[in-house]
């Protein structure tokens, strides 16, 4: 089943992303198992994509905020060995590890 495009479905993820935006070092979330780790990564990516689509709908083409989101400045860093997902500001020197 494809991910929903409704931003209402991702309120928990937006809380996480807002914390990551406000923090210098981002946030870290541990998953209990590999399936949960993968689902969490997918939900974060889908939430960012849905927010980008939402911004494209509310701002006219040519507007600075059309089709972009403040979450675009974040990177999703996943470590499959520790089942940890970190959402960090771009340029912090952290890299993707063991991404699926």
N, C-alpha and C positions, 0 to 999 in steps of 0.2 A: 504494500500500500504506500503511495507517495506521501511525502510530508505535507502537512497543511500549510497553506499560505496565509492563514489568519494570524495576525500578531497577537490576538487574544489567547491563542493556544500556548504561548511561550512566556507568560508573565514571570514564571520562576527563573527562566533563563535570562530575561531582561534584568531581573534583580541582580543576578550574578554578573552580567556584562556591565551594569552600572557600577558595581563595586570595582570591577577591573579597570574601568575608565578612570575612576576617582583615585585609584591606588597607583603609586609609582612602580610597584613590582607586580601588579596583577593579582590574580587569585588562583588558588589551587583546589581541585576537587578530586577526591579519591573515589574510585568505583569498586564495588564489592566483587565484580567478576568481569571477564572479558566482554561478554555480551552487553553489560551495563556501560562499560567503558566506551564501546563502539556506539551505542545508542546515545550516550551523552554527547559525544563528539558530533554526531549527526544532528542532534537537536540544537546544539550551539550554532553550527553552520547554517541550518535551516532557519533559525531565528534571525540571524544576521541577514540572510537572503530575503526573508519575508519583510523585514524592516526596510530594506532597500527598495523593494517593490512598493511598499506603503508610502515611502517618501516620494516615489515617482508619481504616485496618484495624487498626493496632496499639494505638491509643488509643480508649477508649470514648467514645461521644457524650457531650458535656457536659464532657469533659476539655479543659483549656486547649490541648493540642497536637493534638486531634482535627482532622484535615483541614487542618492548616497546616504550614508548613515554615519553617525559618530562612532559606531562600532567598527567601521572600516579600518580604524587605526589600531585595532587589536589583532593579535595572532593567536591561533589555537595551537598549543604545544602539547602533544600527547606522548606519554611514555608507557608503552605496552608492558614493560617489565615490572613497573610498579602500579600499573592501572591508574595512573594519575593524569588528569587533564589540567593544564594550566592555561589561563587566558591572560596574556601579557601584552603590554603596549609594544608596538613594533619598534625595533631599534634597541631593544634591551640586551641584545646579544644572545638570546635564547633561540635554540633551533629545534626543529621538529625531530623527534627521536622515535624510531620504531612506529611510524605512522602506517596505518593500513590503507 
